[in-house]
């Protein structure tokens, strides 16, 4: 990283990123705007005082964030860093301690971050954010369709931009989420959305990003026959094993059929079949298959299946993944690990088995991304995603890896690492400021930018807090 | 074997009598003198013409090995039977001239076996659905007539349908001949037939297993009253649905019976001027047990419930004994403490065949342990000094009985004990020791005759049994007969002549003449068959050998106290006292015995180092943080069975304390998060839930040993969506209340009822009159009114919080805590003014409509307004991480760190009124503390050690070895299982039926392992 950035030529086309509304908060407006021309850090203080009341007509396209601990994630952390953004993009990342000059446009807005931490936005994969609001209220649930094979179900069109869950989640550093269609075997397609925007279209930054495959359960129901309410529902272990096999066969066939359809389409067959059409990017290897599986048998089966057919898969859930860490590493299958807080599921396992699993996976060479679950209640608690990673750090995972598992790795998994996931020139100006280590549960997010727009950290929570904090005390 | 050519029965050997008649007469005369009571012998009943005549009743069984009683064996002895009783036993006896003489050489004769716990199977599996009745006996809580979901009890009876003490096995005994024959085949001659459904089930009857009319078969009616903690036949929505409900119902029933006695007596004394007492056949039938005139048999169905049954029996002053659940190996100490005989079923789990090798991963260590321990359980019970009787009860296939008994013997049960378990013990338990159990003069002629090496060789056939002096031939097993014998038998059949007819005529296994060709196969075929048999035999032996060796460890191993030094001194640590001295850097903590002796800073010159007991443990605490043991004010861990008794609107009578689960691995998981105390609460399915139980996480202790005895009693209340069943589906809409209006109405109703209840008792104590009924529901609510029971109320919305405050103030009741209280921040002033505590989540919200306004600043805001605040888990997982939940108060509400830590230490202690004992590190308090690698609020902190009462229960450095030991044990068990399966040739297990998944039965203690239980779920 050099101390000087080249502004010209760094602009990448970001026309597919719609401008989000500038959600100015009262505190935001109260902050003095400091504009400087060819400002050198050495003279910063002087000029800052001098220009304190200066009025400018220049555009606010450029912003220089100064005096931050910059967690670039992709590279080193800069204890004294500056980040220059322009038109929603990062154009320069500077180490303030280096003697190299920092150049920036004359009309750049200067923001003093006063030694606080700057992190790239956290990305929550495999989430119900936007699809489910209140777990117990059915009317608010758009997470789960019916039917086992429906690849043409698309999650992003049903996201509620005004979900109260979104600002709450955002306020803890999460800038993007992948709403995932739930249930069935082939559940549908997902997209990546920014947690900011007036409409679903504005929020959706890439679609589709993955196909969701819920691996049929391989767990045998061992309930004794006499314990069945309806004994006719009882099936012997052998029968269940047969059924299990048949279910696998059905899903295997489905993907082979999808490939056949893709070939037919390439060959010019024009009969459109929507489910098969939806499978095209999968059949053509353009998007990964997110395989949801927790049980080691399911994980092994999925890995074998992917290898046999050369499918690109991501493992989501992954409770038992640590048991086959080497296998996953050898096949280069990343894991969205969602079980940090899961109790030991086998009575011979260590109490901290799931606290330690991410480190076991990493050590074997598996890329670990953190998830906190895809249920509606999980969506309400998505704000705690950094703490799932934090727990893994307490039990051995290097902190830098935990951070990557929240930012860069998820971006890579969904093929958006060219614009998200780290603080690097050329990427979107999507990051947030925290008054401490973001993994620390005592720390607060203070400011946030998504694609260069500063977004509000207000939420239903803060509004109610402010309201009732100010309830007059009894006399 | 010599055969009498005149006799058509190949196995009945009669010898012509050759004794001197005069000698016999002399003996007879002597007998007359010695025991005139046995005379005159009744002449055999003469049946009407056409009936098969009753055979003569005098028999001499000559030449057998007679096991008179366990440990007393007579070789080649004679037994004389006369008209159903044993006239004489001894060596060198001369059979009387009127006796039919049976050559019993080579046979072993035991006193007839007794099954003390025989259920004969319900005739029809499910009773037809009851139509809605207008007038029923029953609990009136489940909806307004005619919408109630509990159809009630038809006709007079106890108000809970599954309490049927009035049922008598003696009245319904009408067995089918097949099941009797099956039992005789195992050597049984008598059985105590037990009613098999319900909670208090009715009385059993001791019967002879003979093919006679029921009147004659019954030896003794109403032997025991039977109680089972039975959850299997419960009905949805009908009280009681939960285990704790079942226990509560039993308790109430006996109190009702006690009251019934007094009330009836009072009425008889002065039938004028008072209301007529009710007639209740159920209570009427409970009177003998209540007055200790009848023994109660408990079937606890679980190792821990043995303790519950024992305590209940003492509480209710009952004579009792137990039916083993087969699980006592888990906690032999509890069985020992029961100090009563156990009736032991021998239904051992059968090893399953898993479809794929990988499928073994879903088999738990506990299941493997249960399988491996099962055959040893009878010996385990004996080792506790307990008497046992064995039963065929619980066996899917009763034919497994002998094989399993042998296995139990191989696994440490002495043969004499096993024999006693079949004879003398059940005879005495059933109060029939003067009739049955030994082969002695005057007893009923019930005998079990076994070939070969005797009963404990499963290959040795039971040749016959005698019941009340009548001979019952056991159907012969063709497979085991040699070809020669078979041919001989066929020959015999051919030359059939007139002979004495005996009841054994209808033997289905007898080879018919036309089958002769089938029997006489070629020698070659026979040879290969023999080889196969031999191979099978060897395999069986090899299997036996593997089965004989226990691999499993006791689940108590590696658990419990890790260190118990006389004192502990930790130097130079950061000590978060949570007391007035705050957080002390470079401080020392001294524990003496189970109490905190001192906390001081080295630099504090005013404090000299106190005296440290010899043998104390000294630790360098540099870099470490020490906090009080964490306290979870809202937990559903460590509860056996359901968390909710969700049927009735008020279940104030059910007690979590009845169902504390000391065996869940969750205790250890939570200790590893620094937790030392948990407030175990009933769920929130009804406005007035059950009574809570505060426990210390003393892993390895008994359920009683976990209890924080000094903690005041409390009760769970609940408001809002759960109690008005908002999320229970559209069909469940009839239980009152269905609105928040009704919730208030309901509470007012119960409190007024309780006030009247207290007044009734006060009046009675002052001025007498008809004795009031003890009502455990109103008694508990009455204790709230008396101020001796704390309310812990699940609540969300501000209006309902305010409602309860105002309503309770009308009754002069101060609420202990509001639980969850997610809108507490909206009415914090009112809560503070009332003086209730607020035990909330750090940051849960939006899981249902009433928590849409929940905010993570709630705790801090309430605290700022003067409410005593704690953070709780309400989750088996979150309870492991309460220290980090506390950190969230710093984040969202700006609560100072030391105050935030109090949210999970001192404040919950205060809320539970146990702060004089725990919650802070102050001299004189219990030595409950946790040691951390960093600040407890730092995400990188890891709990190093957890101590309770000065004893170490968790140590991070020992955790890996513990896990390794468990993994190793599981591997060993799996190896054993696989070896056995290999020996079964993959044939599906010769000894397993494919439907028998008993192996997978989860014990109650481990039913919820790995599951998170909280009262957020509507059905929990």
Contacts between the chains, C-beta under 8 A, distances in Angstrom:
chain1	res1	chain2	res2	distance
A	133	B	846	6.9
A	134	B	846	5.6
A	134	B	847	7.1
A	134	B	848	6.1
A	134	B	849	5.6
A	134	B	852	6.1
A	135	B	846	7.1
A	135	B	847	4.4
A	135	B	848	6.4
A	136	B	721	7.3
A	136	B	726	7.7
A	136	B	727	4.7
A	136	B	847	6.3
A	136	B	848	3.5
A	136	B	849	6.7
A	136	B	1018	7.6
A	137	B	848	6.9
A	137	B	849	5.4
A	164	B	846	7.4
A	164	B	852	7.4
A	165	B	846	6.4
A	168	B	845	7.9
A	219	B	362	6.2
A	220	B	354	7.6
A	220	B	355	7.2
A	220	B	359	6.0
A	220	B	362	6.4
A	222	B	352	7.6
A	222	B	362	7.3
A	222	B	997	5.6
A	222	B	999	7.9
A	222	B	1000	3.6
A	223	B	997	7.0
A	223	B	1000	7.1
A	224	B	996	7.5
A	224	B	997	3.9
A	224	B	998	5.9
A	224	B	1000	6.2
A	224	B	1001	5.9
A	225	B	995	4.9
A	225	B	997	6.5
A	227	B	232	7.6
A	227	B	1001	7.9
A	234	B	995	7.4
A	236	B	994	5.0
A	236	B	995	6.8
A	237	B	352	6.6
A	237	B	353	7.1
A	237	B	354	6.7
A	237	B	355	5.5
A	237	B	359	7.7
A	237	B	994	7.8
A	237	B	997	8.0
A	238	B	353	8.0
A	238	B	355	5.9
A	238	B	994	7.1
A	240	B	355	7.4
A	241	B	355	3.3
A	241	B	356	6.7
A	241	B	359	7.8
A	295	B	362	7.9
A	296	B	358	7.3
A	296	B	361	6.1
A	297	B	356	7.6
A	297	B	358	4.8
A	297	B	359	7.2
A	297	B	361	6.9
A	300	B	358	7.1
A	341	B	877	5.3
A	341	B	878	7.9
A	341	B	881	7.5
A	342	B	877	7.2
A	342	B	1010	8.0
A	343	B	666	7.5
A	343	B	669	6.5
A	343	B	876	6.0
A	343	B	877	5.3
A	343	B	1009	8.0
A	343	B	1010	5.1
A	343	B	1011	7.6
A	343	B	1012	6.7
A	344	B	665	7.1
A	344	B	669	6.9
A	344	B	1010	6.5
A	345	B	1010	4.5
A	346	B	361	7.6
A	346	B	364	6.4
A	346	B	365	7.5
A	346	B	1010	7.7
A	347	B	364	5.0
A	347	B	365	4.7
A	347	B	366	5.3
A	347	B	665	5.9
A	347	B	966	7.4
A	347	B	1006	7.0
A	347	B	1009	5.9
A	348	B	364	7.9
A	348	B	365	4.6
A	348	B	963	7.3
A	348	B	966	4.2
A	348	B	967	5.0
A	348	B	969	7.5
A	348	B	970	4.6
A	349	B	963	7.0
A	350	B	959	6.5
A	350	B	960	7.2
A	350	B	963	4.1
A	351	B	665	8.0
A	351	B	668	6.2
A	351	B	669	4.7
A	351	B	672	4.6
A	351	B	880	7.7
A	351	B	959	6.8
A	352	B	672	7.1
A	352	B	959	7.5
A	376	B	847	7.7
A	377	B	846	7.6
A	377	B	847	4.8
A	380	B	844	7.9
A	380	B	845	5.9
A	380	B	846	3.8
A	380	B	847	6.4
A	381	B	843	7.6
A	381	B	844	7.4
A	383	B	843	7.4
A	384	B	843	7.2
A	387	B	884	7.1
A	387	B	939	6.9
A	390	B	939	4.0
A	390	B	940	7.8
A	391	B	881	7.6
A	391	B	939	7.3
A	393	B	939	6.8
A	393	B	940	6.2
A	394	B	939	6.0
A	394	B	940	4.9
A	394	B	941	6.6
A	394	B	942	5.5
A	395	B	942	6.9
A	437	B	939	7.8
A	439	B	939	5.3
A	440	B	887	7.7
A	440	B	938	7.0
A	440	B	939	5.4
A	441	B	884	5.4
A	441	B	887	3.8
A	441	B	888	5.6
A	441	B	890	7.7
A	441	B	891	5.9
A	441	B	937	7.1
A	441	B	939	5.7
A	442	B	887	5.1
A	442	B	890	4.2
A	442	B	891	5.0
A	442	B	897	7.6
A	442	B	937	6.1
A	443	B	891	6.5
A	444	B	891	5.9
A	460	B	852	7.8
A	460	B	853	7.7
A	460	B	855	7.7
A	461	B	845	7.8
A	461	B	855	4.4
A	461	B	856	6.2
A	461	B	857	7.0
A	461	B	892	8.0
A	464	B	825	7.8
A	464	B	853	5.9
A	464	B	855	5.1
A	465	B	825	7.7
A	465	B	855	5.4
A	465	B	857	4.4
A	465	B	861	6.9
A	468	B	825	5.2
A	468	B	826	5.4
A	468	B	828	7.9
A	468	B	861	6.6
A	469	B	857	7.8
A	469	B	861	6.3
A	469	B	864	7.9
A	471	B	826	7.6
A	471	B	829	7.6
A	473	B	829	6.6
A	473	B	865	7.5
A	474	B	829	5.0
A	474	B	833	7.2
